Amino acid sequence: MSVLIVTEQRGGQWHKMSWEAVAAGQQIAKLLEIEAFAAVVGSGVESLGGEVAKYKLTEVILCNHELLADYTPDGFSLALRQAIEHLKPEIVIFPHTYQVRDFAPKLAASFGKPFLSDVVGVTREDAALIFVRQLFQGKLNADVSVEGEAPFFVSVQSGAFRGDSAESASAPAAVRGIDVTLEASQIRTRPQKPFRESKGEVDLSSAPIIVSVGRGIKEAENIAMAEELARLLGGEIAASRPICDNGWLPLERQIGSSGQTVSPKLYLALGISGAIQHVVGMKGSRTVVAVNKDESAPIFEIADYGIVGDLFDVVPALVEALKESSGD
């Protein structure tokens, strides 16, 4: 029995959620006391396999083929099907990325299995795994168990498992390629350039520091001081839904169930009450600092550090301290 962790890369660049999937796969392997393998899919991925081998894994499997140089749902699902038939894992773990949403249901269906997506936690009861999924925009957690014969297909929600918690190995894991059989006629789609909504679009999921504003900012012109704080910290500005609904910041900077899901090293919440719709988008942050006048605001329940005070006093003081320390 084993767990197979499917990593994701594009053009030799890792998707950061790959490490979150590794962390989840390692946790499941420990719970079941089984081995953990990882798969790298693409063309010329030997060096990438070496990077994955730094983690505590039994083996890294390379699905290497020239027809996998560009992502296609046909090519990736066919290649991974061969890897799964070769390894016969109990569970296949994916990061829940746009790419995975495209091909994983197809792969699972080819085995006659369902695809359990957006898992935020996992526990063990007796010999069975219990997966935790969120319902109704994070208002409820559902415990889901799987039945029948393996393999089972599961993706993990962004920020639910911290990539920096993935366990490194004292010695590199073995890296081995498998024979992938693919023909051009099997690939019915033709890849195009990755879609980008606009040149100014920002991927907040990759930002290490985020300064986020809520209703407490009061007016659109007050966002400028939060943007200055973000600049001094080397981070990105973001917001809760009401700010974006008012048009004060673009929708691409919205955090929450109807916006982006993030897991930065530092999340600074300014004037954000902490509604569940917002929390589900940022609860995976490593450190949360909240500033709010209301000492009973729900955001303080998840904050690592809380400042009960007026953000119009706190933010200028932080800006001034950062300027003094940097000589700006």
Secondary structure as UniProt FT lines:
FT   STRAND          2..6
FT   STRAND          9..10
FT   TURN            11..12
FT   STRAND          13..14
FT   HELIX           17..32
FT   STRAND          35..42
FT   HELIX           46..52
FT   TURN            53..54
FT   STRAND          59..64
FT   HELIX           66..68
FT   HELIX           73..87
FT   STRAND          91..95
FT   HELIX           98..110
FT   TURN            111..112
FT   STRAND          115..125
FT   TURN            126..127
FT   STRAND          128..135
FT   TURN            136..139
FT   STRAND          140..145
FT   STRAND          152..156
FT   TURN            158..160
FT   HELIX           163..165
FT   STRAND          174..178
FT   HELIX           184..186
FT   TURN            199..200
FT   HELIX           204..206
FT   STRAND          209..213
FT   HELIX           215..217
FT   HELIX           220..222
FT   HELIX           223..233
FT   STRAND          236..239
FT   HELIX           241..245
FT   TURN            246..247
FT   HELIX           251..253
FT   STRAND          254..255
FT   TURN            257..258
FT   STRAND          266..270
FT   HELIX           276..279
FT   TURN            280..284
FT   STRAND          287..292
FT   TURN            295..296
FT   HELIX           299..302
FT   STRAND          305..308
FT   HELIX           311..326
//
